Amino acid sequence: MQILRSFLVVLWRIWFYILMAIPILVLFPFLLLFTSRTKYYPQFFMIARWWALFILYGMGFYPVIKREQRLVKGESYMLVANHTSMTDIMLMLATVKNPFVFVGKKELVKIPLFGYFYKRTCILVDRGNQRSRKEVFDRAQRRLNNGTSICIFPEGGVPEDESLLLDSFKDGAFRLAIDHQIKIVPIVFYDNKKRFPYIFTKGSPGRMRVKIKEFIPTAGMTQDDKKTVREHTREVILNELRSKEPVVKTYS
C-alpha cells in the first residue's frame, strides 16, 4: 500500500511541473514582451500571479490567507517569509498583490522554461560568490527606487534538516530595508513543508495557510540596528510557527 501511495505521489508531483509549463507555453509571446523591459514588469507580474494560482489550484492546494495589516498600493515593502518548499514562490505570488521581485538562488535557472523567465525577472544570487552578492544588492536598490517591492527568504535557502522549524536569518533583506527606510512584512507559511516537501515521494493536496503579520517599521533606523530588526523579525515568524507546531527545533 505504501509503495502504491508513493508511486501516486510521484505522478502527482510530475503533474506539478506540467502545470508550471502549460501557461508558459500558451503565453510565451506575451511573456517575452513583458520581460523585455522593466517598465512592463507590472503586466508580467499580473500573469505571474495567475500562473501561481493556476498551479496551486491545479495541484489541489487551497490558499487560506489571513492579514493583520494590508499592503498599500504603490508603496514598496521588504517581504520576508520562512522557506520550506518550492511552492513558497507560488504562494507568495498568490498572497501579495503589489508587484514585487524575488531575490532567489541561481540554481532555479536550470528548470526548463520556468528558469528562462525566472532569470529575466528575478534578482539571482550565487551564494558562493562575493561579487554576486554585491550585484544583487545594487539590482535590488534599483528596483526599490522604481517603487517595486522586494521578496527575500532570509534563511538563504530551504534548511536541509527537515525537523528544523526556522533557520537563522541572513542580513541582506534587513540591510536593504533600512537603507531604503521601507517596512518589513513578515509572512508565515504554515503548511508548505507538509504539502510539498523536497522529498519526491511525499506531499498531499490540502489547504495552505498564510498569515501576513503586522509590519515592522525601519524609519529612523541605521545599519547599527540591523541585527536587532533581523532577530525581531525572525522571532515574529518563529512565534507564529510555534503556535501551530507542538514539537520545535530551532537554530540561533
Secondary structure, DSSP 8 states (H G I E B T S, - for coil): -HHHHHHHHHHHHHHHHHHHHHHHHHTHHHHHHHTSSGGGHHHHHHHHHHHHHHHHHHTTEEEEEEESS---TT--EEEEE---STHHHHHHHHH--S-EEEEEEGGGGGSTTHHHHHHHHSEEE-TT-HHHHHHHHHHHHHHHHTT-EEEE-TTSS--S-TT-SB----SHHHHHHHHHT-EEEEEEESSHHHHS-SSTT----EEEEEEE---B--TT--GGGHHHHHHHHHHHHHHHHHTT-SS--B--
